[in-house]
Amino acid sequence: MSEWKRSTREVSWENLPAEMAKAIEQHIERYNLGPILSDALMFIQTDSEKAKKGLLRARSHIRMAAILTPRWLIWSVDESKGKPTVLSVQLIHTTVQDYAQTPFVKMVPDSGIQVSGMFTDASESVSAFIGLEENLAGQKFREAVIKAAAAAKK
């Protein structure tokens, strides 16, 4: 069982947190990704909360917003410690796997997707985990990303 309590929901571009939408727009402009938002297939937002173990029992909160297009996966992570971080991958250069199907799930139980490949701002292949709630929106997004990554390679 995951140490994270997640809430994933499908949203519209207009309903993404303003600071995350702005960071995504800046990322798209910085890397010349073009008008990729115009053919978006799905927008989601996941709020994750983790109770830290220890004397103070401090909570850790992470907000993530993701956008799926036929060719791109873009996501923004905000840990409430400053400006949101934005990552993106062109699906043709990416492997997307249900996290439950990876060997890591035995060591760190959780739900979501494992994204591996050439990230827009990296010079070598890297991996990232995107946590998703085990609900209808989380499952729909997981399936849509895996399907879009497979279709991009055809």
N, CA, C and O atoms as a GROMACS GRO file, in nm:
protein
  616
    1MET      N    1   0.083  -0.119   0.000
    1MET     CA    2   0.000   0.000   0.000
    1MET      C    3   0.088   0.125   0.000
    1MET      O    4   0.187   0.132   0.073
    2SER      N    5   0.053   0.220  -0.079
    2SER     CA    6   0.130   0.344  -0.093
    2SER      C    7   0.124   0.428   0.034
    2SER      O    8   0.025   0.428   0.107
    3GLU      N    9   0.233   0.499   0.059
    3GLU     CA   10   0.235   0.594   0.170
    3GLU      C   11   0.168   0.726   0.130
    3GLU      O   12   0.150   0.815   0.212
    4TRP      N   13   0.131   0.736   0.003
    4TRP     CA   14   0.071   0.858  -0.049
    4TRP      C   15  -0.080   0.843  -0.060
    4TRP      O   16  -0.130   0.739  -0.102
    5LYS      N   17  -0.151   0.946  -0.023
    5LYS     CA   18  -0.294   0.955  -0.047
    5LYS      C   19  -0.310   1.047  -0.168
    5LYS      O   20  -0.273   1.164  -0.162
    6ARG      N   21  -0.366   0.994  -0.278
    6ARG     CA   22  -0.374   1.071  -0.402
    6ARG      C   23  -0.519   1.098  -0.442
    6ARG      O   24  -0.610   1.019  -0.414
    7SER      N   25  -0.537   1.211  -0.506
    7SER     CA   26  -0.666   1.248  -0.562
    7SER      C   27  -0.642   1.293  -0.706
    7SER      O   28  -0.585   1.399  -0.729
    8THR      N   29  -0.687   1.212  -0.802
    8THR     CA   30  -0.668   1.243  -0.944
    8THR      C   31  -0.803   1.274  -1.006
    8THR      O   32  -0.902   1.204  -0.983
    9ARG      N   33  -0.806   1.381  -1.085
    9ARG     CA   34  -0.930   1.417  -1.156
    9ARG      C   35  -0.897   1.474  -1.292
    9ARG      O   36  -0.792   1.535  -1.313
   10GLU      N   37  -0.989   1.453  -1.384
   10GLU     CA   38  -0.975   1.511  -1.517
   10GLU      C   39  -1.021   1.656  -1.508
   10GLU      O   40  -1.123   1.685  -1.446
   11VAL      N   41  -0.946   1.745  -1.570
   11VAL     CA   42  -0.976   1.888  -1.565
   11VAL      C   43  -0.965   1.946  -1.706
   11VAL      O   44  -0.925   1.877  -1.800
   12SER      N   45  -0.999   2.072  -1.719
   12SER     CA   46  -0.977   2.144  -1.844
   12SER      C   47  -0.855   2.233  -1.827
   12SER      O   48  -0.809   2.256  -1.715
   13TRP      N   49  -0.802   2.283  -1.937
   13TRP     CA   50  -0.687   2.374  -1.932
   13TRP      C   51  -0.719   2.493  -1.842
   13TRP      O   52  -0.635   2.536  -1.763
   14GLU      N   53  -0.839   2.546  -1.855
   14GLU     CA   54  -0.880   2.663  -1.778
   14GLU      C   55  -0.885   2.636  -1.627
   14GLU      O   56  -0.874   2.729  -1.547
   15ASN      N   57  -0.901   2.510  -1.589
   15ASN     CA   58  -0.912   2.477  -1.447
   15ASN      C   59  -0.782   2.431  -1.383
   15ASN      O   60  -0.779   2.397  -1.265
   16LEU      N   61  -0.672   2.429  -1.462
   16LEU     CA   62  -0.543   2.399  -1.401
   16LEU      C   63  -0.503   2.515  -1.312
   16LEU      O   64  -0.539   2.630  -1.340
   17PRO      N   65  -0.429   2.489  -1.204
   17PRO     CA   66  -0.381   2.600  -1.121
   17PRO      C   67  -0.302   2.699  -1.207
   17PRO      O   68  -0.218   2.658  -1.287
   18ALA      N   69  -0.328   2.827  -1.190
   18ALA     CA   70  -0.271   2.932  -1.276
   18ALA      C   71  -0.119   2.926  -1.282
   18ALA      O   72  -0.062   2.942  -1.390
   19GLU      N   73  -0.052   2.905  -1.168
   19GLU     CA   74   0.093   2.904  -1.167
   19GLU      C   75   0.149   2.784  -1.245
   19GLU      O   76   0.256   2.792  -1.304
   20MET      N   77   0.075   2.673  -1.244
   20MET     CA   78   0.119   2.555  -1.318
   20MET      C   79   0.097   2.575  -1.468
   20MET      O   80   0.183   2.540  -1.549
   21ALA      N   81  -0.017   2.631  -1.506
   21ALA     CA   82  -0.045   2.658  -1.647
   21ALA      C   83   0.059   2.755  -1.703
   21ALA      O   84   0.107   2.736  -1.815
   22LYS      N   85   0.093   2.857  -1.626
   22LYS     CA   86   0.194   2.953  -1.671
   22LYS      C   87   0.330   2.886  -1.690
   22LYS      O   88   0.398   2.910  -1.789
   23ALA      N   89   0.369   2.800  -1.595
   23ALA     CA   90   0.497   2.728  -1.605
   23ALA      C   91   0.498   2.637  -1.728
   23ALA      O   92   0.600   2.625  -1.796
   24ILE      N   93   0.386   2.573  -1.757
   24ILE     CA   94   0.376   2.486  -1.875
   24ILE      C   95   0.390   2.569  -2.002
   24ILE      O   96   0.464   2.531  -2.093
   25GLU      N   97   0.320   2.682  -2.009
   25GLU     CA   98   0.331   2.770  -2.126
   25GLU      C   99   0.475   2.817  -2.146
   25GLU      O  100   0.524   2.822  -2.259
   26GLN      N  101   0.543   2.853  -2.039
   26GLN     CA  102   0.683   2.897  -2.048
   26GLN      C  103   0.773   2.784  -2.096
   26GLN      O  104   0.865   2.808  -2.174
   27HIS      N  105   0.748   2.663  -2.051
   27HIS     CA  106   0.826   2.546  -2.094
   27HIS      C  107   0.806   2.522  -2.244
   27HIS      O  108   0.903   2.498  -2.317
   28ILE      N  109   0.682   2.528  -2.288
   28ILE     CA  110   0.651   2.507  -2.431
   28ILE      C  111   0.722   2.612  -2.516
   28ILE      O  112   0.778   2.580  -2.621
   29GLU      N  113   0.720   2.737  -2.471
   29GLU     CA  114   0.787   2.845  -2.544
   29GLU      C  115   0.939   2.828  -2.540
   29GLU      O  116   1.005   2.842  -2.643
   30ARG      N  117   0.994   2.798  -2.423
   30ARG     CA  118   1.140   2.784  -2.408
   30ARG      C  119   1.197   2.676  -2.500
   30ARG      O  120   1.305   2.693  -2.556
   31TYR      N  121   1.125   2.566  -2.515
   31TYR     CA  122   1.176   2.455  -2.596
   31TYR      C  123   1.114   2.449  -2.736
   31TYR      O  124   1.128   2.349  -2.806
   32ASN      N  125   1.045   2.555  -2.775
   32ASN     CA  126   0.987   2.564  -2.910
   32ASN      C  127   0.904   2.442  -2.946
   32ASN      O  128   0.923   2.383  -3.053
   33LEU      N  129   0.812   2.403  -2.859
   33LEU     CA  130   0.731   2.285  -2.884
   33LEU      C  131   0.613   2.313  -2.976
   33LEU      O  132   0.544   2.221  -3.020
   34GLY      N  133   0.590   2.439  -3.005
   34GLY     CA  134   0.483   2.475  -3.097
   34GLY      C  135   0.346   2.475  -3.031
   34GLY      O  136   0.336   2.474  -2.908
   35PRO      N  137   0.239   2.476  -3.112
   35PRO     CA  138   0.102   2.484  -3.058
   35PRO      C  139   0.048   2.348  -3.012
   35PRO      O  140  -0.061   2.307  -3.053
   36ILE      N  141   0.124   2.279  -2.929
   36ILE     CA  142   0.087   2.142  -2.893
   36ILE      C  143  -0.038   2.132  -2.806
   36ILE      O  144  -0.100   2.026  -2.800
   37LEU      N  145  -0.074   2.239  -2.738
   37LEU     CA  146  -0.193   2.234  -2.653
   37LEU      C  147  -0.322   2.228  -2.735
   37LEU      O  148  -0.427   2.189  -2.684
   38SER      N  149  -0.314   2.268  -2.862
   38SER     CA  150  -0.435   2.273  -2.944
   38SER      C  151  -0.492   2.135  -2.975
   38SER      O  152  -0.609   2.123  -3.009
   39ASP      N  153  -0.408   2.030  -2.963
   39ASP     CA  154  -0.461   1.896  -2.990
   39ASP      C  155  -0.454   1.806  -2.866
   39ASP      O  156  -0.436   1.685  -2.877
   40ALA      N  157  -0.467   1.868  -2.749
   40ALA     CA  158  -0.462   1.793  -2.623
   40ALA      C  159  -0.574   1.689  -2.617
   40ALA      O  160  -0.689   1.716  -2.653
   41LEU      N  161  -0.538   1.570  -2.571
   41LEU     CA  162  -0.634   1.462  -2.556
   41LEU      C  163  -0.694   1.460  -2.416
   41LEU      O  164  -0.810   1.423  -2.396
   42MET      N  165  -0.613   1.500  -2.318
   42MET     CA  166  -0.659   1.490  -2.180
   42MET      C  167  -0.573   1.578  -2.089
   42MET      O  168  -0.452   1.590  -2.108
   43PHE      N  169  -0.638   1.637  -1.990
   43PHE     CA  170  -0.572   1.714  -1.885
   43PHE      C  171  -0.611   1.649  -1.752
   43PHE      O  172  -0.728   1.617  -1.731
   44ILE      N  173  -0.514   1.630  -1.663
   44ILE     CA  174  -0.547   1.579  -1.530
   44ILE      C  175  -0.473   1.660  -1.424
   44ILE      O  176  -0.376   1.730  -1.453
   45GLN      N  177  -0.521   1.647  -1.303
   45GLN     CA  178  -0.451   1.703  -1.188
   45GLN      C  179  -0.455   1.599  -1.077
   45GLN      O  180  -0.559   1.540  -1.049
   46THR      N  181  -0.340   1.577  -1.015
   46THR     CA  182  -0.332   1.486  -0.901
   46THR      C  183  -0.272   1.561  -0.783
   46THR      O  184  -0.166   1.622  -0.794
   47ASP      N  185  -0.342   1.556  -0.672
   47ASP     CA  186  -0.292   1.610  -0.547
   47ASP      C  187  -0.253   1.492  -0.460
   47ASP      O  188  -0.333   1.401  -0.437
   48SER      N  189  -0.128   1.494  -0.411
   48SER     CA  190  -0.076   1.384  -0.330
   48SER      C  191  -0.033   1.436  -0.195
   48SER      O  192   0.029   1.542  -0.184
   49GLU      N  193  -0.066   1.361  -0.092
   49GLU     CA  194  -0.027   1.398   0.042
   49GLU      C  195   0.036   1.278   0.111
   49GLU      O  196  -0.017   1.167   0.105
   50LYS      N  197   0.149   1.301   0.176
   50LYS     CA  198   0.221   1.195   0.246
   50LYS      C  199   0.247   1.238   0.389
   50LYS      O  200   0.296   1.348   0.415
   51ALA      N  201   0.213   1.150   0.481
   51ALA     CA  202   0.243   1.178   0.621
   51ALA      C  203   0.386   1.133   0.646
   51ALA      O  204   0.418   1.015   0.632
   52LYS      N  205   0.472   1.227   0.684
   52LYS     CA  206   0.611   1.193   0.714
   52LYS      C  207   0.618   1.133   0.853
   52LYS      O  208   0.550   1.177   0.946
   53LYS      N  209   0.701   1.032   0.864
   53LYS     CA  210   0.719   0.969   0.994
   53LYS      C  211   0.818   1.051   1.076
   53LYS      O  212   0.910   1.111   1.022
   54GLY      N  213   0.798   1.052   1.204
   54GLY     CA  214   0.888   1.126   1.292
   54GLY      C  215   0.812   1.197   1.402
   54GLY      O  216   0.691   1.180   1.416
   55LEU      N  217   0.883   1.274   1.478
   55LEU     CA  218   0.823   1.340   1.593
   55LEU      C  219   0.719   1.445   1.556
   55LEU      O  220   0.615   1.455   1.622
   56LEU      N  221   0.746   1.522   1.452
   56LEU     CA  222   0.658   1.632   1.418
   56LEU      C  223   0.541   1.592   1.329
   56LEU      O  224   0.443   1.666   1.317
   57ARG      N  225   0.550   1.475   1.267
   57ARG     CA  226   0.443   1.426   1.179
   57ARG      C  227   0.406   1.529   1.072
   57ARG      O  228   0.288   1.547   1.041
   58ALA      N  229   0.505   1.595   1.017
   58ALA     CA  230   0.481   1.695   0.913
   58ALA      C  231   0.425   1.628   0.788
   58ALA      O  232   0.454   1.512   0.760
   59ARG      N  233   0.346   1.701   0.716
   59ARG     CA  234   0.286   1.648   0.594
   59ARG      C  235   0.358   1.705   0.472
   59ARG      O  236   0.404   1.819   0.471
   60SER      N  237   0.367   1.621   0.370
   60SER     CA  238   0.424   1.663   0.244
   60SER      C  239   0.312   1.664   0.142
   60SER      O  240   0.237   1.567   0.129
   61HIS      N  241   0.299   1.774   0.068
   61HIS     CA  242   0.192   1.789  -0.031
   61HIS      C  243   0.254   1.820  -0.167
   61HIS      O  244   0.338   1.909  -0.180
   62ILE      N  245   0.212   1.744  -0.267
   62ILE     CA  246   0.260   1.765  -0.404
   62ILE      C  247   0.140   1.776  -0.496
   62ILE      O  248   0.048   1.694  -0.490
   63ARG      N  249   0.142   1.876  -0.582
   63ARG     CA  250   0.037   1.893  -0.684
   63ARG      C  251   0.102   1.868  -0.819
   63ARG      O  252   0.210   1.920  -0.848
   64MET      N  253   0.035   1.787  -0.902
   64MET     CA  254   0.087   1.756  -1.034
   64MET      C  255  -0.025   1.776  -1.136
   64MET      O  256  -0.139   1.736  -1.114
   65ALA      N  257   0.009   1.839  -1.246
   65ALA     CA  258  -0.084   1.856  -1.357
   65ALA      C  259  -0.017   1.796  -1.481
   65ALA      O  260   0.102   1.816  -1.503
   66ALA      N  261  -0.095   1.724  -1.561
   66ALA     CA  262  -0.038   1.661  -1.680
   66ALA      C  263  -0.129   1.683  -1.799
   66ALA      O  264  -0.251   1.690  -1.787
   67ILE      N  265  -0.064   1.693  -1.915
   67ILE     CA  266  -0.134   1.712  -2.042
   67ILE      C  267  -0.085   1.606  -2.138
   67ILE      O  268   0.036   1.586  -2.155
   68LEU      N  269  -0.179   1.538  -2.201
   68LEU     CA  270  -0.146   1.437  -2.300
   68LEU      C  271  -0.194   1.485  -2.436
   68LEU      O  272  -0.309   1.524  -2.452
   69THR      N  273  -0.105   1.481  -2.534
   69THR     CA  274  -0.140   1.507  -2.674
   69THR      C  275  -0.104   1.381  -2.753
   69THR      O  276  -0.044   1.290  -2.696
   70PRO      N  277  -0.139   1.372  -2.880
   70PRO     CA  278  -0.100   1.254  -2.956
   70PRO      C  279   0.051   1.234  -2.965
   70PRO      O  280   0.097   1.122  -2.988
   71ARG      N  281   0.129   1.341  -2.948
   71ARG     CA  282   0.275   1.330  -2.962
   71ARG      C  283   0.354   1.363  -2.837
   71ARG      O  284   0.472   1.331  -2.829
   72TRP      N  285   0.291   1.426  -2.738
   72TRP     CA  286   0.363   1.477  -2.622
   72TRP      C  287   0.295   1.442  -2.491
   72TRP      O  288   0.173   1.429  -2.484
   73LEU      N  289   0.377   1.426  -2.387
   73LEU     CA  290   0.330   1.420  -2.249
   73LEU      C  291   0.406   1.530  -2.176
   73LEU      O  292   0.529   1.534  -2.177
   74ILE      N  293   0.331   1.620  -2.114
   74ILE     CA  294   0.389   1.733  -2.042
   74ILE      C  295   0.329   1.730  -1.902
   74ILE      O  296   0.208   1.714  -1.886
   75TRP      N  297   0.414   1.746  -1.800
   75TRP     CA  298   0.360   1.752  -1.666
   75TRP      C  299   0.437   1.851  -1.581
   75TRP      O  300   0.557   1.874  -1.600
   76SER      N  301   0.364   1.908  -1.488
   76SER     CA  302   0.418   2.010  -1.398
   76SER      C  303   0.402   1.959  -1.256
   76SER      O  304   0.297   1.907  -1.219
   77VAL      N  305   0.506   1.975  -1.176
   77VAL     CA  306   0.505   1.931  -1.037
   77VAL      C  307   0.530   2.053  -0.948
   77VAL      O  308   0.625   2.128  -0.969
   78ASP      N  309   0.443   2.070  -0.851
   78ASP     CA  310   0.456   2.181  -0.757
   78ASP      C  311   0.458   2.124  -0.616
   78ASP      O  312   0.358   2.069  -0.568
   79GLU      N  313   0.571   2.139  -0.549
   79GLU     CA  314   0.585   2.091  -0.412
   79GLU      C  315   0.566   2.204  -0.312
   79GLU      O  316   0.605   2.191  -0.196
   80SER      N  317   0.508   2.313  -0.355
   80SER     CA  318   0.482   2.430  -0.270
   80SER      C  319   0.610   2.488  -0.210
   80SER      O  320   0.606   2.551  -0.104
   81LYS      N  321   0.721   2.467  -0.275
   81LYS     CA  322   0.847   2.521  -0.226
   81LYS      C  323   0.908   2.619  -0.327
   81LYS      O  324   1.028   2.646  -0.323
   82GLY      N  325   0.827   2.671  -0.414
   82GLY     CA  326   0.877   2.762  -0.515
   82GLY      C  327   0.803   2.745  -0.645
   82GLY      O  328   0.685   2.708  -0.647
   83LYS      N  329   0.872   2.771  -0.752
   83LYS     CA  330   0.813   2.764  -0.885
   83LYS      C  331   0.792   2.617  -0.927
   83LYS      O  332   0.877   2.533  -0.900
   84PRO      N  333   0.680   2.587  -0.993
   84PRO     CA  334   0.658   2.450  -1.040
   84PRO      C  335   0.765   2.407  -1.141
   84PRO      O  336   0.815   2.488  -1.218
   85THR      N  337   0.797   2.280  -1.138
   85THR     CA  338   0.890   2.219  -1.233
   85THR      C  339   0.809   2.158  -1.346
   85THR      O  340   0.707   2.094  -1.320
   86VAL      N  341   0.853   2.176  -1.470
   86VAL     CA  342   0.782   2.120  -1.584
   86VAL      C  343   0.875   2.026  -1.660
   86VAL      O  344   0.991   2.058  -1.685
   87LEU      N  345   0.822   1.910  -1.695
   87LEU     CA  346   0.894   1.810  -1.773
   87LEU      C  347   0.810   1.774  -1.894
   87LEU      O  348   0.687   1.783  -1.891
   88SER      N  349   0.876   1.734  -2.002
   88SER     CA  350   0.802   1.691  -2.120
   88SER      C  351   0.881   1.586  -2.195
   88SER      O  352   1.004   1.581  -2.191
   89VAL      N  353   0.807   1.501  -2.264
   89VAL     CA  354   0.867   1.397  -2.348
   89VAL      C  355   0.786   1.386  -2.476
   89VAL      O  356   0.664   1.396  -2.476
   90GLN      N  357   0.858   1.365  -2.584
   90GLN     CA  358   0.793   1.335  -2.710
   90GLN      C  359   0.766   1.185  -2.707
   90GLN      O  360   0.860   1.106  -2.690
   91LEU      N  361   0.643   1.144  -2.724
   91LEU     CA  362   0.604   1.005  -2.702
   91LEU      C  363   0.676   0.906  -2.793
   91LEU      O  364   0.692   0.790  -2.756
   92ILE      N  365   0.717   0.949  -2.910
   92ILE     CA  366   0.787   0.860  -3.001
   92ILE      C  367   0.921   0.813  -2.942
   92ILE      O  368   0.972   0.707  -2.980
   93HIS      N  369   0.977   0.891  -2.851
   93HIS     CA  370   1.107   0.860  -2.788
   93HIS      C  371   1.090   0.813  -2.644
   93HIS      O  372   1.183   0.826  -2.564
   94THR      N  373   0.973   0.758  -2.611
   94THR     CA  374   0.940   0.731  -2.472
   94THR      C  375   0.879   0.592  -2.455
   94THR      O  376   0.805   0.543  -2.541
   95THR      N  377   0.910   0.531  -2.342
   95THR     CA  378   0.842   0.410  -2.300
   95THR      C  379   0.758   0.445  -2.179
   95THR      O  380   0.808   0.504  -2.084
   96VAL      N  381   0.631   0.410  -2.183
   96VAL     CA  382   0.541   0.436  -2.072
   96VAL      C  383   0.488   0.302  -2.023
   96VAL      O  384   0.441   0.219  -2.102
   97GLN      N  385   0.498   0.281  -1.892
   97GLN     CA  386   0.457   0.154  -1.835
   97GLN      C  387   0.372   0.178  -1.712
   97GLN      O  388   0.396   0.270  -1.634
   98ASP      N  389   0.271   0.094  -1.694
   98ASP     CA  390   0.193   0.096  -1.571
   98ASP      C  391   0.289   0.063  -1.457
   98ASP      O  392   0.355  -0.041  -1.460
   99TYR      N  393   0.297   0.149  -1.358
   99TYR     CA  394   0.392   0.129  -1.248
   99TYR      C  395   0.371  -0.006  -1.180
   99TYR      O  396   0.466  -0.067  -1.132
  100ALA      N  397   0.247  -0.053  -1.175
  100ALA     CA  398   0.217  -0.181  -1.112
  100ALA      C  399   0.286  -0.297  -1.183
  100ALA      O  400   0.300  -0.405  -1.125
  101GLN      N  401   0.329  -0.278  -1.307
  101GLN     CA  402   0.395  -0.382  -1.385
  101GLN      C  403   0.548  -0.372  -1.378
  101GLN      O  404   0.617  -0.450  -1.443
  102THR      N  405   0.600  -0.279  -1.300
  102THR     CA  406   0.745  -0.262  -1.288
  102THR      C  407   0.796  -0.338  -1.165
  102THR      O  408   0.719  -0.365  -1.073
  103PRO      N  409   0.925  -0.371  -1.164
  103PRO     CA  410   0.980  -0.437  -1.045
  103PRO      C  411   0.987  -0.344  -0.923
  103PRO      O  412   0.998  -0.392  -0.810
  104PHE      N  413   0.981  -0.214  -0.945
  104PHE     CA  414   0.991  -0.118  -0.835
  104PHE      C  415   0.871  -0.124  -0.741
  104PHE      O  416   0.883  -0.091  -0.623
  105VAL      N  417   0.756  -0.167  -0.792
  105VAL     CA  418   0.634  -0.168  -0.710
  105VAL      C  419   0.650  -0.260  -0.589
  105VAL      O  420   0.583  -0.239  -0.487
  106LYS      N  421   0.735  -0.361  -0.598
  106LYS     CA  422   0.756  -0.451  -0.483
  106LYS      C  423   0.833  -0.382  -0.371
  106LYS      O  424   0.812  -0.410  -0.253
  107MET      N  425   0.921  -0.290  -0.409
  107MET     CA  426   0.999  -0.216  -0.309
  107MET      C  427   0.925  -0.093  -0.258
  107MET      O  428   0.928  -0.063  -0.139
  108VAL      N  429   0.858  -0.023  -0.350
  108VAL     CA  430   0.786   0.100  -0.315
  108VAL      C  431   0.645   0.090  -0.374
  108VAL      O  432   0.623   0.132  -0.488
  109PRO      N  433   0.552   0.034  -0.300
  109PRO     CA  434   0.415   0.020  -0.352
  109PRO      C  435   0.354   0.157  -0.382
  109PRO      O  436   0.361   0.249  -0.300
  110ASP      N  437   0.293   0.169  -0.498
  110ASP     CA  438   0.227   0.294  -0.538
  110ASP      C  439   0.148   0.267  -0.664
  110ASP      O  440   0.147   0.154  -0.713
  111SER      N  441   0.082   0.367  -0.717
  111SER     CA  442   0.010   0.354  -0.844
  111SER      C  443   0.040   0.474  -0.931
  111SER      O  444   0.054   0.586  -0.882
  112GLY      N  445   0.050   0.450  -1.061
  112GLY     CA  446   0.079   0.556  -1.156
  112GLY      C  447   0.145   0.499  -1.279
  112GLY      O  448   0.120   0.384  -1.317
  113ILE      N  449   0.230   0.581  -1.343
  113ILE     CA  450   0.302   0.537  -1.462
  113ILE      C  451   0.451   0.568  -1.446
  113ILE      O  452   0.491   0.662  -1.379
  114GLN      N  453   0.531   0.484  -1.510
  114GLN     CA  454   0.676   0.504  -1.519
  114GLN      C  455   0.704   0.551  -1.661
  114GLN      O  456   0.669   0.483  -1.757
  115VAL      N  457   0.766   0.667  -1.674
  115VAL     CA  458   0.797   0.727  -1.804
  115VAL      C  459   0.948   0.724  -1.821
  115VAL      O  460   1.021   0.780  -1.739
  116SER      N  461   0.996   0.660  -1.929
  116SER     CA  462   1.140   0.652  -1.955
  116SER      C  463   1.168   0.694  -2.098
  116SER      O  464   1.095   0.656  -2.189
  117GLY      N  465   1.274   0.772  -2.117
  117GLY     CA  466   1.310   0.813  -2.251
  117GLY      C  467   1.385   0.944  -2.251
  117GLY      O  468   1.441   0.986  -2.150
  118MET      N  469   1.385   1.008  -2.367
  118MET     CA  470   1.454   1.136  -2.385
  118MET      C  471   1.361   1.251  -2.348
  118MET      O  472   1.271   1.286  -2.423
  119PHE      N  473   1.384   1.307  -2.231
  119PHE     CA  474   1.306   1.422  -2.189
  119PHE      C  475   1.355   1.544  -2.267
  119PHE      O  476   1.470   1.550  -2.310
  120THR      N  477   1.267   1.640  -2.285
  120THR     CA  478   1.297   1.757  -2.367
  120THR      C  479   1.424   1.829  -2.321
  120THR      O  480   1.502   1.875  -2.404
  121ASP      N  481   1.445   1.840  -2.191
  121ASP     CA  482   1.558   1.917  -2.140
  121ASP      C  483   1.675   1.830  -2.095
  121ASP      O  484   1.761   1.877  -2.020
  122ALA      N  485   1.680   1.704  -2.138
  122ALA     CA  486   1.788   1.614  -2.096
  122ALA      C  487   1.871   1.570  -2.216
  122ALA      O  488   1.821   1.562  -2.328
  123SER      N  489   1.998   1.541  -2.192
  123SER     CA  490   2.086   1.497  -2.300
  123SER      C  491   2.100   1.345  -2.304
  123SER      O  492   2.164   1.290  -2.394
  124GLU      N  493   2.038   1.278  -2.207
  124GLU     CA  494   2.041   1.132  -2.208
  124GLU      C  495   1.907   1.080  -2.157
  124GLU      O  496   1.827   1.156  -2.101
  125SER      N  497   1.883   0.953  -2.176
  125SER     CA  498   1.757   0.892  -2.137
  125SER      C  499   1.743   0.892  -1.984
  125SER      O  500   1.837   0.860  -1.912
  126VAL      N  501   1.625   0.928  -1.937
  126VAL     CA  502   1.596   0.933  -1.794
  126VAL      C  503   1.457   0.873  -1.768
  126VAL      O  504   1.382   0.845  -1.862
  127SER      N  505   1.426   0.853  -1.642
  127SER     CA  506   1.296   0.799  -1.603
  127SER      C  507   1.232   0.888  -1.498
  127SER      O  508   1.299   0.957  -1.422
  128ALA      N  509   1.099   0.884  -1.496
  128ALA     CA  510   1.024   0.958  -1.395
  128ALA      C  511   0.898   0.879  -1.362
  128ALA      O  512   0.845   0.804  -1.444
  129PHE      N  513   0.853   0.897  -1.241
  129PHE     CA  514   0.729   0.835  -1.194
  129PHE      C  515   0.623   0.944  -1.186
  129PHE      O  516   0.648   1.053  -1.134
  130ILE      N  517   0.504   0.914  -1.236
  130ILE     CA  518   0.390   1.005  -1.223
  130ILE      C  519   0.285   0.931  -1.143
  130ILE      O  520   0.226   0.834  -1.190
  131GLY      N  521   0.262   0.977  -1.020
  131GLY     CA  522   0.165   0.913  -0.932
  131GLY      C  523   0.022   0.947  -0.972
  131GLY      O  524  -0.009   1.062  -1.004
  132LEU      N  525  -0.064   0.846  -0.968
  132LEU     CA  526  -0.204   0.861  -1.003
  132LEU      C  527  -0.290   0.788  -0.901
  132LEU      O  528  -0.250   0.684  -0.848
  133GLU      N  529  -0.405   0.841  -0.873
  133GLU     CA  530  -0.500   0.773  -0.786
  133GLU      C  531  -0.556   0.652  -0.859
  133GLU      O  532  -0.570   0.653  -0.981
  134GLU      N  533  -0.589   0.549  -0.784
  134GLU     CA  534  -0.654   0.430  -0.842
  134GLU      C  535  -0.804   0.457  -0.852
  134GLU      O  536  -0.884   0.397  -0.780
  135ASN      N  537  -0.840   0.548  -0.942
  135ASN     CA  538  -0.981   0.579  -0.965
  135ASN      C  539  -1.004   0.585  -1.116
  135ASN      O  540  -0.914   0.556  -1.193
  136LEU      N  541  -1.124   0.621  -1.157
  136LEU     CA  542  -1.158   0.624  -1.299
  136LEU      C  543  -1.068   0.720  -1.377
  136LEU      O  544  -1.019   0.685  -1.484
  137ALA      N  545  -1.046   0.841  -1.326
  137ALA     CA  546  -0.963   0.940  -1.396
  137ALA      C  547  -0.818   0.893  -1.405
  137ALA      O  548  -0.755   0.907  -1.510
  138GLY      N  549  -0.765   0.837  -1.297
  138GLY     CA  550  -0.628   0.786  -1.298
  138GLY      C  551  -0.610   0.672  -1.396
  138GLY      O  552  -0.512   0.667  -1.471
  139GLN      N  553  -0.705   0.578  -1.396
  139GLN     CA  554  -0.699   0.465  -1.488
  139GLN      C  555  -0.714   0.511  -1.632
  139GLN      O  556  -0.643   0.462  -1.720
  140LYS      N  557  -0.804   0.604  -1.658
  140LYS     CA  558  -0.825   0.655  -1.793
  140LYS      C  559  -0.698   0.722  -1.846
  140LYS      O  560  -0.658   0.700  -1.961
  141PHE      N  561  -0.633   0.802  -1.761
  141PHE     CA  562  -0.511   0.870  -1.803
  141PHE      C  563  -0.399   0.769  -1.828
  141PHE      O  564  -0.329   0.778  -1.929
  142ARG      N  565  -0.382   0.674  -1.737
  142ARG     CA  566  -0.279   0.571  -1.752
  142ARG      C  567  -0.295   0.498  -1.886
  142ARG      O  568  -0.199   0.483  -1.962
  143GLU      N  569  -0.416   0.455  -1.914
  143GLU     CA  570  -0.442   0.383  -2.039
  143GLU      C  571  -0.422   0.471  -2.161
  143GLU      O  572  -0.369   0.426  -2.263
  144ALA      N  573  -0.464   0.597  -2.152
  144ALA     CA  574  -0.451   0.690  -2.265
  144ALA      C  575  -0.304   0.718  -2.296
  144ALA      O  576  -0.266   0.724  -2.414
  145VAL      N  577  -0.220   0.736  -2.194
  145VAL     CA  578  -0.078   0.764  -2.216
  145VAL      C  579  -0.009   0.643  -2.278
  145VAL      O  580   0.068   0.657  -2.372
  146ILE      N  581  -0.036   0.525  -2.225
  146ILE     CA  582   0.025   0.403  -2.278
  146ILE      C  583  -0.017   0.382  -2.424
  146ILE      O  584   0.066   0.348  -2.508
  147LYS      N  585  -0.144   0.403  -2.453
  147LYS     CA  586  -0.194   0.389  -2.591
  147LYS      C  587  -0.133   0.494  -2.684
  147LYS      O  588  -0.094   0.462  -2.796
  148ALA      N  589  -0.124   0.620  -2.639
  148ALA     CA  590  -0.068   0.726  -2.722
  148ALA      C  591   0.081   0.702  -2.749
  148ALA      O  592   0.129   0.729  -2.859
  149ALA      N  593   0.153   0.652  -2.649
  149ALA     CA  594   0.297   0.624  -2.670
  149ALA      C  595   0.314   0.512  -2.773
  149ALA      O  596   0.403   0.520  -2.857
  150ALA      N  597   0.230   0.410  -2.767
  150ALA     CA  598   0.238   0.301  -2.865
  150ALA      C  599   0.202   0.351  -3.005
  150ALA      O  600   0.267   0.315  -3.103
  151ALA      N  601   0.098   0.434  -3.014
  151ALA     CA  602   0.054   0.487  -3.143
  151ALA      C  603   0.159   0.580  -3.205
  151ALA      O  604   0.175   0.583  -3.327
  152ALA      N  605   0.229   0.655  -3.122
  152ALA     CA  606   0.330   0.750  -3.173
  152ALA      C  607   0.446   0.679  -3.242
  152ALA      O  608   0.513   0.738  -3.327
  153LYS      N  609   0.469   0.554  -3.206
  153LYS     CA  610   0.580   0.478  -3.262
  153LYS      C  611   0.544   0.409  -3.393
  153LYS      O  612   0.632   0.352  -3.459
  154LYS      N  613   0.417   0.412  -3.432
  154LYS     CA  614   0.372   0.344  -3.555
  154LYS      C  615   0.398   0.429  -3.677
  154LYS      O  616   0.367   0.387  -3.789
   0.00000   0.00000   0.00000
